[in-house]
């Protein structure tokens, strides 16, 4: 992902009403490279304390072992996954995190994972809230998908233009 693509994704993230993160699978321990204001608010951490770290810092060592194994398997296979994780904010307070992870990059070999997180209140109103969050997530994912398609079309256009320039230059030399 080049800098321009990264900045476009950051722009979408910053406008989202959903807690979003982006992790880099090409770097050791898949650190977070992007976290939006909604995620920072949800966790209580400033951006400087989040970027460059694996998101599991929100968990305690013995927590979520089955879910973490499922997440690792899904990421190794390059597929989507969802899980409910017991997480902790910076102030130590606990929350249940409904996590959706979506691979970004070539099919089967993603370079990044998009994480979207929702606080679940298990005791009351969780289903309607979760469905509202899913609707918002689908809307945001559609916007991100449209942006990704535009970037891909733009890259193809640049490649076609560069090819045309090369062919014209080659024909002039003949």
LINMO-V478943 format. One record per residue. RES is the residue in three letters. PSI is psi as a letter, one per 20 degrees, with the letter a starting at -180 (NA if undefined). BURIAL is 1 if it has 16 or more other ideal C-beta (glycine too) atoms within 10 Angstrom, else 0. Layout:
res: [RES & RES]
psi: [PSI & PSI]
burial: [BURIAL & BURIAL]
This chain:
res: [UNK & UNK & UNK & UNK & UNK & UNK & UNK & UNK & UNK & UNK & UNK & UNK & UNK & UNK & UNK & UNK & UNK & UNK & UNK & UNK & UNK & UNK & UNK & UNK & UNK & UNK & UNK & UNK & UNK & UNK & UNK & UNK & UNK & UNK & UNK & UNK & UNK & UNK & UNK & UNK & UNK & UNK & UNK & UNK & UNK & UNK & UNK & UNK & UNK & UNK & UNK & UNK & UNK & UNK & UNK & UNK & UNK & UNK & UNK & UNK & UNK & UNK & UNK & UNK & UNK & UNK & UNK & UNK & UNK & UNK & UNK & UNK & UNK & UNK & UNK & UNK & UNK & UNK & UNK & UNK & UNK & UNK & UNK & UNK & UNK & UNK & UNK & UNK & UNK & UNK & UNK & UNK & UNK & UNK & UNK & UNK & UNK & UNK & UNK & UNK & UNK & UNK & UNK & UNK & UNK & UNK & UNK & UNK & UNK & UNK & UNK & UNK & UNK & UNK & UNK & UNK & UNK & UNK & UNK & UNK & UNK & UNK & UNK & UNK & UNK & UNK & UNK & UNK & UNK & UNK & UNK & UNK & UNK & UNK & UNK & UNK & UNK & UNK & UNK & UNK & UNK & UNK & UNK & UNK & UNK & UNK & UNK & UNK & UNK & UNK & UNK & UNK & UNK & UNK & UNK & UNK & UNK & UNK & UNK & UNK & UNK & UNK & UNK & UNK & UNK & UNK & UNK & UNK & UNK & UNK & UNK & UNK & UNK & UNK]
psi: [p & r & h & g & g & g & h & g & g & g & g & g & g & h & i & q & j & q & o & q & q & p & q & o & i & i & q & p & j & m & q & p & i & p & p & r & h & h & g & g & g & h & h & j & q & q & h & h & i & g & p & i & q & q & i & i & i & i & r & q & g & j & q & k & g & g & g & h & g & g & g & g & g & g & h & h & i & k & r & q & q & q & q & p & q & o & r & p & r & h & j & i & q & q & q & p & o & o & p & p & p & p & q & p & a & q & p & i & l & q & h & r & p & p & p & p & q & p & p & p & n & h & h & p & k & h & g & h & g & g & h & g & g & g & g & g & g & g & g & h & h & g & g & g & g & g & g & g & g & g & g & g & h & g & g & h & g & h & g & g & g & h & g & g & g & g & g & g & g & g & h & h & i & NA]
burial: [1 & 0 & 0 & 0 & 1 & 0 & 0 & 1 & 1 & 0 & 0 & 1 & 1 & 0 & 0 & 1 & 0 & 1 & 1 & 1 & 1 & 1 & 1 & 1 & 1 & 0 & 0 & 0 & 0 & 1 & 0 & 1 & 1 & 1 & 1 & 1 & 0 & 1 & 1 & 1 & 0 & 1 & 1 & 0 & 1 & 0 & 0 & 0 & 0 & 1 & 0 & 0 & 1 & 0 & 1 & 1 & 0 & 1 & 1 & 0 & 0 & 0 & 0 & 1 & 0 & 0 & 1 & 0 & 0 & 0 & 1 & 0 & 0 & 1 & 1 & 0 & 0 & 0 & 0 & 0 & 1 & 0 & 1 & 0 & 1 & 0 & 1 & 1 & 0 & 0 & 0 & 0 & 0 & 0 & 1 & 0 & 1 & 1 & 1 & 1 & 1 & 1 & 1 & 1 & 0 & 0 & 0 & 0 & 0 & 1 & 0 & 1 & 1 & 1 & 1 & 1 & 1 & 1 & 0 & 1 & 0 & 0 & 0 & 0 & 0 & 1 & 0 & 0 & 0 & 0 & 0 & 0 & 1 & 1 & 0 & 0 & 1 & 0 & 0 & 1 & 1 & 0 & 0 & 1 & 0 & 0 & 0 & 0 & 0 & 0 & 1 & 0 & 0 & 0 & 0 & 0 & 0 & 0 & 0 & 0 & 0 & 0 & 0 & 0 & 0 & 0 & 0 & 0 & 0 & 0 & 0 & 0 & 0 & 0]
